[in-house]
Structures are given as structure tokens and as C-alpha cells.
Amino acid sequence: MLDWKIPLYKIFTDDEDLRLVNDVIKRGKSWAIGPEIEQFEDELSSFVGKKFCVTFNSGTSGLHAALQAYGIGPNDEVIVPSFSFISTANSVLFVNGTPIFSDIEKDNFGLDASLLEKKITNKTKVIMPMDYSGQSCKIHEINDITTKHDLILIEDAAESLGCTINGKMVGTHSDCAVFSFTGNKVMTTGEGGAVVTDSEEIYEKLKLIRSHGRIDVQNYFENPDISDYVNVGYNWRMPTMSAALGLAQLSKLPKIIRMRKDHANYLSSRISKHPEIEVPSPKSGSDHIYQMYTIKLETKILRDTLHSFLTSKGIFSKVYFHPIHLTKFYQEKFGTKQGMLPVTEYISDRILTLPMFPSMTQDDKKLIVETINEFFESL
């Protein structure tokens, strides 16, 4: 394992994180289903601008639960991007549905709305776009398609909490949106996720799916009465300590985003002088919160060579994402193959994610810039 001079990410934390988590620990009870969970859900739904929020133990659980709440099952098709983390597609398999891969556009790297209608069949039930690296996909164009064809729009917003598009928060333009709070996200609870929606029916279903199909009128562990179980469910609850951490992280999310934007502006203003690099920037009405700072190189060879050079200098960089349809599992199970999604493959061959975290120092940023300059001077 390399001793990285600059890691890909660091979690931003302060005394408020410690205080709220310690309060739960010292309380000595309600470490599960504690009051902080409902408080976090209320504050998160208010922040996003949706009526309801249900927290989960991961964003993946949230995607699975959302599809289940909408009744997606065998023979149902869900249109998804291949340019995403694998849980976007896997969650469809969890409910025995069929993921249908569609290509992305070159601006925001989200599903290309102009191609979606060609993918729609009488089995299509959901379109599930993903917001890449801290900016929205072209959600309005996708929403037009789902409205026209009476389809469900579930937004995989794992990477975009706090981003706006046309002045409105990500998550407000879809039937429901799913967020992730794993360690590399803009705000984190260690592991965790949440689903936001305006549908009370879906909200009630999500709560049952999350906790064993049980109707909870109060904390199960503090309720002396017999609880009723009305459906099959899972144990996908967020721990109380994670929710407390979420409250602390959410309170400073605007500050965290400002810091990320400042760092991104510094890097972009200095490495964009290299014509071989396309730096990330807000596009198509979307803000950019830089959950990741991903550049695009002219060729795969150049990308791979820069990746190796940065590694040799102790600077962590990573390819986000390798196409899902080119993984061994999907190729063997569904017969997906190279060439079926040309834009996805083109983008994936050329992108490289550089370090980005709020506590980056001036020396960190200077070293990244100087190392990239050194690389291009050596060509």
C-alpha cells in the first residue's frame, strides 16, 4: 500500500460531529431508532425541498427500496446508465427486474434524453438516471420523456446532494431521489443513504421495507406493546449515531460545498492551460459541487500515462467509472459487449478523478498543479 502524499479524499469533520455522536453514546439508549433519525430526515427533506425522507443504511439499500416501493419486479425493465457505480444497475436485479443500459451525453455525463425513447418498450417501468460527480444530469429533458410515456423517474443522486439545477435542488425534479452518505461523498455518515419523495404512499412503503415490514408507532425497543408486521421487509435502518453525524454534517454542507468550489477553481484555473485537458465546470443549467474533480484527457493512452505518473509521485487518482456493461458479470449474464455504448466507453477511457476534499491545503493544490505541469513538460 502506497503512502500517499495526497489522498483522493479526506472526510471533513469538526467538534460538532463529535459532540452530537457523543451525546447519543452517553445517553446509553436508543442507539437504534433514536430521535436523531427522524430529526435528520426532517432536516434533510426540508433542505432538499421534498415532503418526505426515509433514511437507510446505504445508498444501495435506498435504490433497492425505492424500486420495491414502486412495485418493480420480474419482467419489468428499468433504463439505467452504464457510466455509474454498479449498484445503479444491481438494484434493478435485486427486485428481479431487467436493467436496460442507455448511453450518456458528453456535457454532464448523464443519460442522453434523445436516446431514451428508442429504449422504451411495453415492459419499461422506470428511468433511473445518475448525477455524476456533483452536478445534475439533464433531468428536465429526462422528466419530459417519463411524463410523456407515464414512467417513474427515480434519480440516483448519490453524488449530488446540495447541487442545484435551474435554481432548484437536485432531487426535486423526480418522483424520488436517492442520496448516499458513504465516506467519499460531500457529506458523510460513514455509511448511509436516504430517499426523498413527495408521495406519502411511497413514503409509507419505504418505512415498511426499511424495518421488517413492521408498523412502528413508536420506538420498537421502547414499546411494551406487540408490534404488527404487514409486509416482508429488511433491516436497512440507519443507526442513531450515523443520523447524529448526519445532522452535524448537514449543518455545514453549504460551507463544505464552498470549500470544494474554491479548490476546484484553483485547480481549473491552473491546469486548463494544457489543451490536452478538459476541466470540469457547471453545464446545462446545473451547478457543480465537485463531489469529485474529474478531468478528461484527449486519449486513453494519455490518461493512463498521467494516472501512472501521478501514482509514482504519491498523488492518488482514479478512474470513475469503468462501464458497468463491460464488467465480467454483466457481459456473461446479459451478453453486453464493447461498442454498444460508444459515448460511455469514450468518456470512461479518457476521464481521471483527481484529489478533492475540503481540507486541501495550498501546498496540496500546488503539488497537484506542479506535478501535472511536470508531466506535460516531459512529453
C-alpha positions, 0 to 999 in steps of 0.5 A: 500500500502506497503512502500517499502524499495526497489522498483522493479524499479526506472526510471533513469533520469538526467538534460538532460531529463529535459532540452530537455522536457523543451525546447519543453514546452517553445517553446509553439508549436508543442507539437504534431508532433514536430521535436523531433519525427522524430529526435528520430526515426532517432536516434533510427533506426540508433542505432538499425541498421534498415532503418526505425522507426515509433514511437507510443504511446505504445508498444501495439499500435506498435504490433497492427500496425505492424500486420495491416501493414502486412495485418493480419486479420480474419482467419489468425493465428499468433504463439505467446508465452504464457510466455509474457505480454498479449498484445503479444497475444491481438494484434493478436485479435485486427486485428481479427486474431487467436493467436496460443500459442507455448511453450518456451525453458528453456535457454532464455525463448523464443519460442522453434524453434523445436516446431514451425513447428508442429504449422504451418498450411495453415492459419499461417501468422506470428511468433511473438516471445518475448525477455524476460527480456533483452536478445534475444530469439533464433531468428536465429533458429526462422528466419530459420523456417519463411524463410523456410515456407515464414512467417513474423517474427515480434519480440516483443522486448519490453524488449530488446532494446540495447541487442545484439545477435551474435554481432548484435542488437536485432531487426535486425534479423526480418522483424520488431521489436517492442520496448516499452518505458513504465516506467519499461523498460531500457529506458523510455518515460513514455509511448511509443513504436516504430517499426523498419523495413527495408521495406519502404512499411511497413514503409509507412503503419505504418505512415498511421495507426499511424495518421488517415490514413492521408498523412502528408507532413508536420506538420498537425497543421502547414499546411494551406493546406487540408490534404488527408486521404487514409486509416482508421487509429488511433491516436497512435502518440507519443507526442513531449515531450515523443520523447524529453525524448526519445532522452535524454534517448537514449543518455545514454542507453549504460551507463544505460545498464552498470549500470544494468550489474554491479548490476546484477553481484553483485547480481549473484555473491552473491546469486548463492551460494544457489543451490536452485537458478538459476541466470540469465546470457547471453545464446545462443549467446545473451547478457543480459541487465537485463531489469529485474533480474529474478531468478528461484527457484527449486519449486513453493512452494519455490518461493512463500515462498521467494516472501512472505518473501521478501514482509514482509521485504519491498523488492518488487518482482514479478512474470513475467509472469503468462501464458497468456493461463491460464488467465480467458479470454483466457481459456473461449474464446479459451478453453486453459487449464493447461498442454498444455504448460508444459515448460511455466507453469514450468518456470512461477511457479518457476521464481521471478523478483527481484529489478533492476534499475540503481540507486541501491545503495550498501546498496540496493544490500546488503539488497537484498543479506542479506535478501535472505541469511536470508531466506535460513538460516531459512529453 
